[in-house]
Amino acid sequence: MELLCEWCGQAAEKGENTVYWELPDGTRAIQITETPAVACEDCKMVYQTDEIIKKIEDQLFLIDTKKIGKCISYEELMALPRLLKRNYFDFS
Ligand SMILES: [Zn+2]
């Protein structure tokens, strides 16, 4: 399936980038490296899909964020043990 850029509608590539994410409690922001992203050659946008955004948000809700340093890779973040089995705060 061809991946299309959400911004300009041109063909885009799967890539990864570093993102800055505010923790759910708003105390600080962390740096997440090697985050799956969509990269568009055409308009130069690099962005996370809604699916990835939701995965990160859910994970940050479910883990002990005090254990995260300033910087973590996406893979390491997703591998952290969850305190709850599911996100009870997700009413969507
Ligand atoms: Zn684009």
PDB file of the backbone (N, CA, C, O) and the ligand in Angstrom, with CONECT records:
HET     ZN  A 101       1
ATOM      1  N   MET A   1       0.847  -1.201   0.000  1.00  0.00           N
ATOM      2  CA  MET A   1       0.000   0.000   0.000  1.00  0.00           C
ATOM      3  C   MET A   1       0.880   1.248   0.000  1.00  0.00           C
ATOM      4  O   MET A   1       1.834   1.357   0.770  1.00  0.00           O
ATOM      5  N   GLU A   2       0.542   2.168  -0.868  1.00  0.00           N
ATOM      6  CA  GLU A   2       1.339   3.389  -0.962  1.00  0.00           C
ATOM      7  C   GLU A   2       0.987   4.335   0.184  1.00  0.00           C
ATOM      8  O   GLU A   2      -0.172   4.509   0.559  1.00  0.00           O
ATOM      9  N   LEU A   3       2.031   4.923   0.706  1.00  0.00           N
ATOM     10  CA  LEU A   3       1.866   5.846   1.812  1.00  0.00           C
ATOM     11  C   LEU A   3       1.778   7.266   1.240  1.00  0.00           C
ATOM     12  O   LEU A   3       2.653   7.701   0.492  1.00  0.00           O
ATOM     13  N   LEU A   4       0.714   7.971   1.602  1.00  0.00           N
ATOM     14  CA  LEU A   4       0.568   9.332   1.091  1.00  0.00           C
ATOM     15  C   LEU A   4       0.752  10.349   2.207  1.00  0.00           C
ATOM     16  O   LEU A   4       0.316  10.148   3.340  1.00  0.00           O
ATOM     17  N   CYS A   5       1.405  11.433   1.855  1.00  0.00           N
ATOM     18  CA  CYS A   5       1.634  12.507   2.820  1.00  0.00           C
ATOM     19  C   CYS A   5       0.298  13.148   3.215  1.00  0.00           C
ATOM     20  O   CYS A   5      -0.513  13.513   2.364  1.00  0.00           O
ATOM     21  N   GLU A   6       0.096  13.273   4.531  1.00  0.00           N
ATOM     22  CA  GLU A   6      -1.151  13.873   5.022  1.00  0.00           C
ATOM     23  C   GLU A   6      -1.236  15.360   4.700  1.00  0.00           C
ATOM     24  O   GLU A   6      -2.312  15.956   4.743  1.00  0.00           O
ATOM     25  N   TRP A   7      -0.081  15.953   4.375  1.00  0.00           N
ATOM     26  CA  TRP A   7      -0.033  17.403   4.191  1.00  0.00           C
ATOM     27  C   TRP A   7      -0.198  17.806   2.739  1.00  0.00           C
ATOM     28  O   TRP A   7      -0.920  18.756   2.435  1.00  0.00           O
ATOM     29  N   CYS A   8       0.473  17.087   1.829  1.00  0.00           N
ATOM     30  CA  CYS A   8       0.408  17.503   0.431  1.00  0.00           C
ATOM     31  C   CYS A   8      -0.167  16.420  -0.486  1.00  0.00           C
ATOM     32  O   CYS A   8      -0.423  16.674  -1.662  1.00  0.00           O
ATOM     33  N   GLY A   9      -0.370  15.202   0.058  1.00  0.00           N
ATOM     34  CA  GLY A   9      -0.983  14.142  -0.718  1.00  0.00           C
ATOM     35  C   GLY A   9      -0.052  13.409  -1.665  1.00  0.00           C
ATOM     36  O   GLY A   9      -0.486  12.524  -2.403  1.00  0.00           O
ATOM     37  N   GLN A  10       1.229  13.771  -1.650  1.00  0.00           N
ATOM     38  CA  GLN A  10       2.203  13.087  -2.496  1.00  0.00           C
ATOM     39  C   GLN A  10       2.693  11.814  -1.809  1.00  0.00           C
ATOM     40  O   GLN A  10       2.514  11.632  -0.605  1.00  0.00           O
ATOM     41  N   ALA A  11       3.310  10.946  -2.592  1.00  0.00           N
ATOM     42  CA  ALA A  11       3.847   9.703  -2.030  1.00  0.00           C
ATOM     43  C   ALA A  11       4.896  10.028  -0.978  1.00  0.00           C
ATOM     44  O   ALA A  11       5.763  10.875  -1.190  1.00  0.00           O
ATOM     45  N   ALA A  12       4.808   9.348   0.151  1.00  0.00           N
ATOM     46  CA  ALA A  12       5.760   9.588   1.244  1.00  0.00           C
ATOM     47  C   ALA A  12       6.423   8.274   1.634  1.00  0.00           C
ATOM     48  O   ALA A  12       5.965   7.192   1.267  1.00  0.00           O
ATOM     49  N   GLU A  13       7.498   8.393   2.378  1.00  0.00           N
ATOM     50  CA  GLU A  13       8.272   7.222   2.790  1.00  0.00           C
ATOM     51  C   GLU A  13       8.162   7.029   4.292  1.00  0.00           C
ATOM     52  O   GLU A  13       7.931   7.973   5.048  1.00  0.00           O
ATOM     53  N   LYS A  14       8.335   5.780   4.701  1.00  0.00           N
ATOM     54  CA  LYS A  14       8.431   5.513   6.136  1.00  0.00           C
ATOM     55  C   LYS A  14       9.832   5.881   6.592  1.00  0.00           C
ATOM     56  O   LYS A  14      10.818   5.562   5.928  1.00  0.00           O
ATOM     57  N   GLY A  15       9.909   6.546   7.719  1.00  0.00           N
ATOM     58  CA  GLY A  15      11.217   6.905   8.241  1.00  0.00           C
ATOM     59  C   GLY A  15      11.164   6.918   9.751  1.00  0.00           C
ATOM     60  O   GLY A  15      10.270   6.329  10.359  1.00  0.00           O
ATOM     61  N   GLU A  16      12.117   7.585  10.347  1.00  0.00           N
ATOM     62  CA  GLU A  16      12.071   7.774  11.790  1.00  0.00           C
ATOM     63  C   GLU A  16      12.734   9.102  12.125  1.00  0.00           C
ATOM     64  O   GLU A  16      13.580   9.598  11.381  1.00  0.00           O
ATOM     65  N   ASN A  17      12.340   9.656  13.242  1.00  0.00           N
ATOM     66  CA  ASN A  17      12.955  10.908  13.667  1.00  0.00           C
ATOM     67  C   ASN A  17      12.905  11.040  15.184  1.00  0.00           C
ATOM     68  O   ASN A  17      12.377  10.181  15.890  1.00  0.00           O
ATOM     69  N   THR A  18      13.462  12.121  15.650  1.00  0.00           N
ATOM     70  CA  THR A  18      13.471  12.400  17.089  1.00  0.00           C
ATOM     71  C   THR A  18      12.345  13.372  17.393  1.00  0.00           C
ATOM     72  O   THR A  18      12.196  14.393  16.721  1.00  0.00           O
ATOM     73  N   VAL A  19      11.557  13.053  18.404  1.00  0.00           N
ATOM     74  CA  VAL A  19      10.458  13.946  18.767  1.00  0.00           C
ATOM     75  C   VAL A  19      10.572  14.350  20.229  1.00  0.00           C
ATOM     76  O   VAL A  19      11.189  13.656  21.036  1.00  0.00           O
ATOM     77  N   TYR A  20       9.976  15.467  20.547  1.00  0.00           N
ATOM     78  CA  TYR A  20       9.926  15.931  21.929  1.00  0.00           C
ATOM     79  C   TYR A  20       8.494  15.771  22.397  1.00  0.00           C
ATOM     80  O   TYR A  20       7.553  16.221  21.743  1.00  0.00           O
ATOM     81  N   TRP A  21       8.348  15.124  23.535  1.00  0.00           N
ATOM     82  CA  TRP A  21       7.013  14.781  23.995  1.00  0.00           C
ATOM     83  C   TRP A  21       6.798  15.245  25.417  1.00  0.00           C
ATOM     84  O   TRP A  21       7.614  14.974  26.298  1.00  0.00           O
ATOM     85  N   GLU A  22       5.708  15.941  25.640  1.00  0.00           N
ATOM     86  CA  GLU A  22       5.402  16.363  27.006  1.00  0.00           C
ATOM     87  C   GLU A  22       4.766  15.189  27.740  1.00  0.00           C
ATOM     88  O   GLU A  22       3.903  14.502  27.194  1.00  0.00           O
ATOM     89  N   LEU A  23       5.196  14.963  28.976  1.00  0.00           N
ATOM     90  CA  LEU A  23       4.620  13.875  29.759  1.00  0.00           C
ATOM     91  C   LEU A  23       3.175  14.210  30.108  1.00  0.00           C
ATOM     92  O   LEU A  23       2.810  15.381  30.209  1.00  0.00           O
ATOM     93  N   PRO A  24       2.340  13.160  30.294  1.00  0.00           N
ATOM     94  CA  PRO A  24       0.909  13.402  30.584  1.00  0.00           C
ATOM     95  C   PRO A  24       0.682  14.296  31.796  1.00  0.00           C
ATOM     96  O   PRO A  24      -0.301  15.036  31.844  1.00  0.00           O
ATOM     97  N   ASP A  25       1.592  14.233  32.786  1.00  0.00           N
ATOM     98  CA  ASP A  25       1.406  15.085  33.965  1.00  0.00           C
ATOM     99  C   ASP A  25       1.946  16.501  33.756  1.00  0.00           C
ATOM    100  O   ASP A  25       1.844  17.351  34.641  1.00  0.00           O
ATOM    101  N   GLY A  26       2.516  16.740  32.586  1.00  0.00           N
ATOM    102  CA  GLY A  26       2.948  18.088  32.225  1.00  0.00           C
ATOM    103  C   GLY A  26       4.182  18.590  32.955  1.00  0.00           C
ATOM    104  O   GLY A  26       4.515  19.772  32.864  1.00  0.00           O
ATOM    105  N   THR A  27       4.871  17.702  33.684  1.00  0.00           N
ATOM    106  CA  THR A  27       6.012  18.159  34.471  1.00  0.00           C
ATOM    107  C   THR A  27       7.234  18.475  33.622  1.00  0.00           C
ATOM    108  O   THR A  27       8.003  19.381  33.943  1.00  0.00           O
ATOM    109  N   ARG A  28       7.410  17.730  32.539  1.00  0.00           N
ATOM    110  CA  ARG A  28       8.579  17.951  31.694  1.00  0.00           C
ATOM    111  C   ARG A  28       8.361  17.304  30.343  1.00  0.00           C
ATOM    112  O   ARG A  28       7.373  16.606  30.114  1.00  0.00           O
ATOM    113  N   ALA A  29       9.303  17.552  29.460  1.00  0.00           N
ATOM    114  CA  ALA A  29       9.242  16.930  28.139  1.00  0.00           C
ATOM    115  C   ALA A  29      10.432  15.995  27.989  1.00  0.00           C
ATOM    116  O   ALA A  29      11.510  16.259  28.521  1.00  0.00           O
ATOM    117  N   ILE A  30      10.235  14.916  27.272  1.00  0.00           N
ATOM    118  CA  ILE A  30      11.324  13.982  27.016  1.00  0.00           C
ATOM    119  C   ILE A  30      11.601  13.934  25.522  1.00  0.00           C
ATOM    120  O   ILE A  30      10.781  14.335  24.696  1.00  0.00           O
ATOM    121  N   GLN A  31      12.773  13.434  25.211  1.00  0.00           N
ATOM    122  CA  GLN A  31      13.182  13.297  23.819  1.00  0.00           C
ATOM    123  C   GLN A  31      13.051  11.821  23.459  1.00  0.00           C
ATOM    124  O   GLN A  31      13.617  10.962  24.136  1.00  0.00           O
ATOM    125  N   ILE A  32      12.319  11.531  22.412  1.00  0.00           N
ATOM    126  CA  ILE A  32      12.165  10.141  21.970  1.00  0.00           C
ATOM    127  C   ILE A  32      12.844  10.009  20.609  1.00  0.00           C
ATOM    128  O   ILE A  32      12.438  10.637  19.631  1.00  0.00           O
ATOM    129  N   THR A  33      13.888   9.176  20.569  1.00  0.00           N
ATOM    130  CA  THR A  33      14.647   9.020  19.324  1.00  0.00           C
ATOM    131  C   THR A  33      14.127   7.816  18.541  1.00  0.00           C
ATOM    132  O   THR A  33      13.438   6.952  19.083  1.00  0.00           O
ATOM    133  N   GLU A  34      14.466   7.783  17.277  1.00  0.00           N
ATOM    134  CA  GLU A  34      14.114   6.679  16.375  1.00  0.00           C
ATOM    135  C   GLU A  34      12.614   6.376  16.389  1.00  0.00           C
ATOM    136  O   GLU A  34      12.203   5.217  16.340  1.00  0.00           O
ATOM    137  N   THR A  35      11.816   7.422  16.455  1.00  0.00           N
ATOM    138  CA  THR A  35      10.367   7.261  16.452  1.00  0.00           C
ATOM    139  C   THR A  35       9.878   7.040  15.029  1.00  0.00           C
ATOM    140  O   THR A  35      10.234   7.801  14.129  1.00  0.00           O
ATOM    141  N   PRO A  36       9.066   6.007  14.812  1.00  0.00           N
ATOM    142  CA  PRO A  36       8.537   5.797  13.461  1.00  0.00           C
ATOM    143  C   PRO A  36       7.822   7.049  12.946  1.00  0.00           C
ATOM    144  O   PRO A  36       7.016   7.655  13.652  1.00  0.00           O
ATOM    145  N   ALA A  37       8.128   7.417  11.724  1.00  0.00           N
ATOM    146  CA  ALA A  37       7.582   8.651  11.173  1.00  0.00           C
ATOM    147  C   ALA A  37       7.260   8.463   9.695  1.00  0.00           C
ATOM    148  O   ALA A  37       7.676   7.488   9.068  1.00  0.00           O
ATOM    149  N   VAL A  38       6.517   9.410   9.161  1.00  0.00           N
ATOM    150  CA  VAL A  38       6.294   9.473   7.729  1.00  0.00           C
ATOM    151  C   VAL A  38       7.103  10.663   7.230  1.00  0.00           C
ATOM    152  O   VAL A  38       6.985  11.773   7.747  1.00  0.00           O
ATOM    153  N   ALA A  39       7.925  10.412   6.217  1.00  0.00           N
ATOM    154  CA  ALA A  39       8.769  11.477   5.687  1.00  0.00           C
ATOM    155  C   ALA A  39       8.371  11.778   4.244  1.00  0.00           C
ATOM    156  O   ALA A  39       8.336  10.882   3.400  1.00  0.00           O
ATOM    157  N   CYS A  40       8.076  13.030   3.974  1.00  0.00           N
ATOM    158  CA  CYS A  40       7.658  13.423   2.633  1.00  0.00           C
ATOM    159  C   CYS A  40       8.790  14.182   1.936  1.00  0.00           C
ATOM    160  O   CYS A  40       9.273  15.202   2.428  1.00  0.00           O
ATOM    161  N   GLU A  41       9.192  13.666   0.797  1.00  0.00           N
ATOM    162  CA  GLU A  41      10.242  14.295  -0.003  1.00  0.00           C
ATOM    163  C   GLU A  41       9.745  15.623  -0.561  1.00  0.00           C
ATOM    164  O   GLU A  41      10.501  16.582  -0.720  1.00  0.00           O
ATOM    165  N   ASP A  42       8.475  15.643  -0.846  1.00  0.00           N
ATOM    166  CA  ASP A  42       7.890  16.758  -1.575  1.00  0.00           C
ATOM    167  C   ASP A  42       7.783  18.038  -0.761  1.00  0.00           C
ATOM    168  O   ASP A  42       8.286  19.085  -1.168  1.00  0.00           O
ATOM    169  N   CYS A  43       7.126  17.952   0.390  1.00  0.00           N
ATOM    170  CA  CYS A  43       6.953  19.161   1.203  1.00  0.00           C
ATOM    171  C   CYS A  43       7.871  19.158   2.415  1.00  0.00           C
ATOM    172  O   CYS A  43       7.826  20.074   3.236  1.00  0.00           O
ATOM    173  N   LYS A  44       8.724  18.105   2.529  1.00  0.00           N
ATOM    174  CA  LYS A  44       9.728  18.003   3.603  1.00  0.00           C
ATOM    175  C   LYS A  44       9.139  17.840   4.989  1.00  0.00           C
ATOM    176  O   LYS A  44       9.829  18.044   5.987  1.00  0.00           O
ATOM    177  N   MET A  45       7.879  17.478   5.058  1.00  0.00           N
ATOM    178  CA  MET A  45       7.284  17.231   6.365  1.00  0.00           C
ATOM    179  C   MET A  45       7.735  15.862   6.876  1.00  0.00           C
ATOM    180  O   MET A  45       7.784  14.892   6.119  1.00  0.00           O
ATOM    181  N   VAL A  46       8.058  15.796   8.145  1.00  0.00           N
ATOM    182  CA  VAL A  46       8.290  14.517   8.812  1.00  0.00           C
ATOM    183  C   VAL A  46       7.364  14.517  10.000  1.00  0.00           C
ATOM    184  O   VAL A  46       7.450  15.392  10.862  1.00  0.00           O
ATOM    185  N   TYR A  47       6.486  13.549  10.054  1.00  0.00           N
ATOM    186  CA  TYR A  47       5.492  13.579  11.129  1.00  0.00           C
ATOM    187  C   TYR A  47       5.115  12.175  11.577  1.00  0.00           C
ATOM    188  O   TYR A  47       5.385  11.194  10.884  1.00  0.00           O
ATOM    189  N   GLN A  48       4.489  12.093  12.741  1.00  0.00           N
ATOM    190  CA  GLN A  48       4.015  10.822  13.276  1.00  0.00           C
ATOM    191  C   GLN A  48       2.568  10.618  12.857  1.00  0.00           C
ATOM    192  O   GLN A  48       1.778  11.562  12.839  1.00  0.00           O
ATOM    193  N   THR A  49       2.227   9.386  12.522  1.00  0.00           N
ATOM    194  CA  THR A  49       0.831   9.085  12.213  1.00  0.00           C
ATOM    195  C   THR A  49       0.033   9.054  13.517  1.00  0.00           C
ATOM    196  O   THR A  49       0.606   8.937  14.601  1.00  0.00           O
ATOM    197  N   ASP A  50      -1.297   9.159  13.403  1.00  0.00           N
ATOM    198  CA  ASP A  50      -2.167   9.131  14.586  1.00  0.00           C
ATOM    199  C   ASP A  50      -1.955   7.855  15.388  1.00  0.00           C
ATOM    200  O   ASP A  50      -2.017   7.857  16.617  1.00  0.00           O
ATOM    201  N   GLU A  51      -1.701   6.760  14.662  1.00  0.00           N
ATOM    202  CA  GLU A  51      -1.501   5.461  15.307  1.00  0.00           C
ATOM    203  C   GLU A  51      -0.288   5.493  16.241  1.00  0.00           C
ATOM    204  O   GLU A  51      -0.343   5.016  17.375  1.00  0.00           O
ATOM    205  N   ILE A  52       0.807   6.070  15.736  1.00  0.00           N
ATOM    206  CA  ILE A  52       2.023   6.152  16.545  1.00  0.00           C
ATOM    207  C   ILE A  52       1.825   7.120  17.709  1.00  0.00           C
ATOM    208  O   ILE A  52       2.256   6.846  18.829  1.00  0.00           O
ATOM    209  N   ILE A  53       1.178   8.240  17.443  1.00  0.00           N
ATOM    210  CA  ILE A  53       0.913   9.223  18.505  1.00  0.00           C
ATOM    211  C   ILE A  53       0.126   8.568  19.630  1.00  0.00           C
ATOM    212  O   ILE A  53       0.431   8.759  20.807  1.00  0.00           O
ATOM    213  N   LYS A  54      -0.885   7.797  19.259  1.00  0.00           N
ATOM    214  CA  LYS A  54      -1.712   7.126  20.258  1.00  0.00           C
ATOM    215  C   LYS A  54      -0.899   6.100  21.046  1.00  0.00           C
ATOM    216  O   LYS A  54      -1.061   5.978  22.261  1.00  0.00           O
ATOM    217  N   LYS A  55      -0.036   5.370  20.366  1.00  0.00           N
ATOM    218  CA  LYS A  55       0.807   4.379  21.040  1.00  0.00           C
ATOM    219  C   LYS A  55       1.699   5.050  22.080  1.00  0.00           C
ATOM    220  O   LYS A  55       1.843   4.552  23.197  1.00  0.00           O
ATOM    221  N   ILE A  56       2.292   6.174  21.710  1.00  0.00           N
ATOM    222  CA  ILE A  56       3.174   6.885  22.636  1.00  0.00           C
ATOM    223  C   ILE A  56       2.365   7.424  23.817  1.00  0.00           C
ATOM    224  O   ILE A  56       2.762   7.268  24.972  1.00  0.00           O
ATOM    225  N   GLU A  57       1.225   8.061  23.518  1.00  0.00           N
ATOM    226  CA  GLU A  57       0.394   8.630  24.583  1.00  0.00           C
ATOM    227  C   GLU A  57      -0.073   7.549  25.552  1.00  0.00           C
ATOM    228  O   GLU A  57      -0.016   7.726  26.769  1.00  0.00           O
ATOM    229  N   ASP A  58      -0.533   6.435  25.006  1.00  0.00           N
ATOM    230  CA  ASP A  58      -0.997   5.328  25.839  1.00  0.00           C
ATOM    231  C   ASP A  58       0.128   4.809  26.718  1.00  0.00           C
ATOM    232  O   ASP A  58      -0.045   4.597  27.918  1.00  0.00           O
ATOM    233  N   GLN A  59       1.280   4.611  26.098  1.00  0.00           N
ATOM    234  CA  GLN A  59       2.412   4.051  26.829  1.00  0.00           C
ATOM    235  C   GLN A  59       2.828   4.986  27.970  1.00  0.00           C
ATOM    236  O   GLN A  59       3.105   4.530  29.079  1.00  0.00           O
ATOM    237  N   LEU A  60       2.869   6.292  27.693  1.00  0.00           N
ATOM    238  CA  LEU A  60       3.280   7.244  28.728  1.00  0.00           C
ATOM    239  C   LEU A  60       2.296   7.267  29.894  1.00  0.00           C
ATOM    240  O   LEU A  60       2.677   7.550  31.030  1.00  0.00           O
ATOM    241  N   PHE A  61       1.043   6.970  29.612  1.00  0.00           N
ATOM    242  CA  PHE A  61       0.036   6.900  30.673  1.00  0.00           C
ATOM    243  C   PHE A  61       0.235   5.672  31.541  1.00  0.00           C
ATOM    244  O   PHE A  61      -0.033   5.696  32.743  1.00  0.00           O
ATOM    245  N   LEU A  62       0.706   4.601  30.923  1.00  0.00           N
ATOM    246  CA  LEU A  62       0.700   3.295  31.579  1.00  0.00           C
ATOM    247  C   LEU A  62       2.014   2.920  32.259  1.00  0.00           C
ATOM    248  O   LEU A  62       2.076   1.925  32.982  1.00  0.00           O
ATOM    249  N   ILE A  63       3.053   3.700  32.033  1.00  0.00           N
ATOM    250  CA  ILE A  63       4.341   3.362  32.638  1.00  0.00           C
ATOM    251  C   ILE A  63       4.686   4.368  33.734  1.00  0.00           C
ATOM    252  O   ILE A  63       4.038   5.406  33.875  1.00  0.00           O
ATOM    253  N   ASP A  64       5.704   4.041  34.492  1.00  0.00           N
ATOM    254  CA  ASP A  64       6.200   4.966  35.501  1.00  0.00           C
ATOM    255  C   ASP A  64       7.161   5.928  34.808  1.00  0.00           C
ATOM    256  O   ASP A  64       8.321   5.594  34.565  1.00  0.00           O
ATOM    257  N   THR A  65       6.667   7.122  34.495  1.00  0.00           N
ATOM    258  CA  THR A  65       7.468   8.058  33.694  1.00  0.00           C
ATOM    259  C   THR A  65       8.674   8.597  34.457  1.00  0.00           C
ATOM    260  O   THR A  65       9.582   9.178  33.863  1.00  0.00           O
ATOM    261  N   LYS A  66       8.681   8.403  35.771  1.00  0.00           N
ATOM    262  CA  LYS A  66       9.849   8.847  36.556  1.00  0.00           C
ATOM    263  C   LYS A  66      11.091   8.064  36.194  1.00  0.00           C
ATOM    264  O   LYS A  66      12.214   8.506  36.435  1.00  0.00           O
ATOM    265  N   LYS A  67      10.875   6.884  35.606  1.00  0.00           N
ATOM    266  CA  LYS A  67      12.011   6.043  35.242  1.00  0.00           C
ATOM    267  C   LYS A  67      12.644   6.440  33.911  1.00  0.00           C
ATOM    268  O   LYS A  67      13.696   5.923  33.535  1.00  0.00           O
ATOM    269  N   ILE A  68      12.003   7.347  33.216  1.00  0.00           N
ATOM    270  CA  ILE A  68      12.546   7.775  31.931  1.00  0.00           C
ATOM    271  C   ILE A  68      13.492   8.950  32.136  1.00  0.00           C
ATOM    272  O   ILE A  68      13.172   9.906  32.843  1.00  0.00           O
ATOM    273  N   GLY A  69      14.656   8.865  31.509  1.00  0.00           N
ATOM    274  CA  GLY A  69      15.577   9.995  31.566  1.00  0.00           C
ATOM    275  C   GLY A  69      15.143  11.064  30.577  1.00  0.00           C
ATOM    276  O   GLY A  69      13.998  11.076  30.127  1.00  0.00           O
ATOM    277  N   LYS A  70      16.057  11.954  30.244  1.00  0.00           N
ATOM    278  CA  LYS A  70      15.741  13.033  29.299  1.00  0.00           C
ATOM    279  C   LYS A  70      15.506  12.495  27.899  1.00  0.00           C
ATOM    280  O   LYS A  70      14.759  13.069  27.106  1.00  0.00           O
ATOM    281  N   CYS A  71      16.158  11.387  27.618  1.00  0.00           N
ATOM    282  CA  CYS A  71      16.159  10.861  26.259  1.00  0.00           C
ATOM    283  C   CYS A  71      15.968   9.348  26.276  1.00  0.00           C
ATOM    284  O   CYS A  71      16.584   8.646  27.079  1.00  0.00           O
ATOM    285  N   ILE A  72      15.122   8.856  25.395  1.00  0.00           N
ATOM    286  CA  ILE A  72      14.867   7.413  25.305  1.00  0.00           C
ATOM    287  C   ILE A  72      14.542   7.092  23.853  1.00  0.00           C
ATOM    288  O   ILE A  72      14.017   7.933  23.124  1.00  0.00           O
ATOM    289  N   SER A  73      14.855   5.881  23.445  1.00  0.00           N
ATOM    290  CA  SER A  73      14.470   5.526  22.075  1.00  0.00           C
ATOM    291  C   SER A  73      13.037   4.993  22.096  1.00  0.00           C
ATOM    292  O   SER A  73      12.549   4.526  23.125  1.00  0.00           O
ATOM    293  N   TYR A  74      12.391   5.071  20.966  1.00  0.00           N
ATOM    294  CA  TYR A  74      11.007   4.599  20.850  1.00  0.00           C
ATOM    295  C   TYR A  74      10.900   3.141  21.297  1.00  0.00           C
ATOM    296  O   TYR A  74       9.972   2.755  22.008  1.00  0.00           O
ATOM    297  N   GLU A  75      11.873   2.347  20.860  1.00  0.00           N
ATOM    298  CA  GLU A  75      11.868   0.921  21.192  1.00  0.00           C
ATOM    299  C   GLU A  75      11.982   0.696  22.704  1.00  0.00           C
ATOM    300  O   GLU A  75      11.264  -0.121  23.280  1.00  0.00           O
ATOM    301  N   GLU A  76      12.900   1.441  23.333  1.00  0.00           N
ATOM    302  CA  GLU A  76      13.070   1.327  24.784  1.00  0.00           C
ATOM    303  C   GLU A  76      11.802   1.755  25.519  1.00  0.00           C
ATOM    304  O   GLU A  76      11.396   1.135  26.502  1.00  0.00           O
ATOM    305  N   LEU A  77      11.193   2.812  25.031  1.00  0.00           N
ATOM    306  CA  LEU A  77       9.972   3.325  25.652  1.00  0.00           C
ATOM    307  C   LEU A  77       8.868   2.267  25.607  1.00  0.00           C
ATOM    308  O   LEU A  77       8.189   2.017  26.604  1.00  0.00           O
ATOM    309  N   MET A  78       8.701   1.656  24.445  1.00  0.00           N
ATOM    310  CA  MET A  78       7.648   0.665  24.276  1.00  0.00           C
ATOM    311  C   MET A  78       7.931  -0.617  25.077  1.00  0.00           C
ATOM    312  O   MET A  78       7.018  -1.388  25.371  1.00  0.00           O
ATOM    313  N   ALA A  79       9.189  -0.827  25.418  1.00  0.00           N
ATOM    314  CA  ALA A  79       9.561  -2.046  26.143  1.00  0.00           C
ATOM    315  C   ALA A  79       9.414  -1.878  27.655  1.00  0.00           C
ATOM    316  O   ALA A  79       9.498  -2.860  28.393  1.00  0.00           O
ATOM    317  N   LEU A  80       9.196  -0.650  28.124  1.00  0.00           N
ATOM    318  CA  LEU A  80       9.068  -0.427  29.565  1.00  0.00           C
ATOM    319  C   LEU A  80       7.813  -1.119  30.104  1.00  0.00           C
ATOM    320  O   LEU A  80       6.765  -1.106  29.459  1.00  0.00           O
ATOM    321  N   PRO A  81       7.929  -1.722  31.288  1.00  0.00           N
ATOM    322  CA  PRO A  81       6.778  -2.436  31.844  1.00  0.00           C
ATOM    323  C   PRO A  81       5.635  -1.485  32.191  1.00  0.00           C
ATOM    324  O   PRO A  81       5.857  -0.382  32.690  1.00  0.00           O
ATOM    325  N   ARG A  82       4.430  -1.924  31.923  1.00  0.00           N
ATOM    326  CA  ARG A  82       3.254  -1.108  32.202  1.00  0.00           C
ATOM    327  C   ARG A  82       2.732  -1.354  33.605  1.00  0.00           C
ATOM    328  O   ARG A  82       2.732  -2.484  34.093  1.00  0.00           O
ATOM    329  N   LEU A  83       2.288  -0.287  34.245  1.00  0.00           N
ATOM    330  CA  LEU A  83       1.728  -0.402  35.589  1.00  0.00           C
ATOM    331  C   LEU A  83       0.307  -0.953  35.518  1.00  0.00           C
ATOM    332  O   LEU A  83      -0.124  -1.705  36.392  1.00  0.00           O
ATOM    333  N   LEU A  84      -0.403  -0.574  34.481  1.00  0.00           N
ATOM    334  CA  LEU A  84      -1.770  -1.030  34.270  1.00  0.00           C
ATOM    335  C   LEU A  84      -1.798  -1.828  32.974  1.00  0.00           C
ATOM    336  O   LEU A  84      -0.965  -1.630  32.089  1.00  0.00           O
ATOM    337  N   LYS A  85      -2.745  -2.710  32.877  1.00  0.00           N
ATOM    338  CA  LYS A  85      -2.819  -3.512  31.654  1.00  0.00           C
ATOM    339  C   LYS A  85      -3.373  -2.727  30.479  1.00  0.00           C
ATOM    340  O   LYS A  85      -3.040  -3.001  29.326  1.00  0.00           O
ATOM    341  N   ARG A  86      -4.199  -1.772  30.769  1.00  0.00           N
ATOM    342  CA  ARG A  86      -4.741  -0.960  29.682  1.00  0.00           C
ATOM    343  C   ARG A  86      -4.946   0.475  30.134  1.00  0.00           C
ATOM    344  O   ARG A  86      -4.891   0.792  31.322  1.00  0.00           O
ATOM    345  N   ASN A  87      -5.179   1.316  29.168  1.00  0.00           N
ATOM    346  CA  ASN A  87      -5.354   2.730  29.481  1.00  0.00           C
ATOM    347  C   ASN A  87      -6.805   3.011  29.891  1.00  0.00           C
ATOM    348  O   ASN A  87      -7.702   3.090  29.051  1.00  0.00           O
ATOM    349  N   TYR A  88      -7.011   3.158  31.216  1.00  0.00           N
ATOM    350  CA  TYR A  88      -8.366   3.391  31.709  1.00  0.00           C
ATOM    351  C   TYR A  88      -8.816   4.835  31.502  1.00  0.00           C
ATOM    352  O   TYR A  88      -9.960   5.198  31.774  1.00  0.00           O
ATOM    353  N   PHE A  89      -7.887   5.639  31.015  1.00  0.00           N
ATOM    354  CA  PHE A  89      -8.224   7.049  30.816  1.00  0.00           C
ATOM    355  C   PHE A  89      -8.609   7.347  29.388  1.00  0.00           C
ATOM    356  O   PHE A  89      -8.919   8.485  29.036  1.00  0.00           O
ATOM    357  N   ASP A  90      -8.588   6.307  28.562  1.00  0.00           N
ATOM    358  CA  ASP A  90      -8.922   6.488  27.154  1.00  0.00           C
ATOM    359  C   ASP A  90     -10.407   6.243  26.950  1.00  0.00           C
ATOM    360  O   ASP A  90     -10.868   5.102  26.978  1.00  0.00           O
ATOM    361  N   PHE A  91     -11.141   7.309  26.750  1.00  0.00           N
ATOM    362  CA  PHE A  91     -12.595   7.154  26.568  1.00  0.00           C
ATOM    363  C   PHE A  91     -13.001   7.340  25.108  1.00  0.00           C
ATOM    364  O   PHE A  91     -14.182   7.483  24.788  1.00  0.00           O
ATOM    365  N   SER A  92     -11.999   7.334  24.232  1.00  0.00           N
ATOM    366  CA  SER A  92     -12.329   7.572  22.824  1.00  0.00           C
ATOM    367  C   SER A  92     -12.917   6.334  22.164  1.00  0.00           C
ATOM    368  O   SER A  92     -13.249   6.365  20.979  1.00  0.00           O
TER     369      SER A  92
HETATM  370 ZN    ZN A 101       4.090  16.175   1.686  1.00  0.00          ZN2+
END
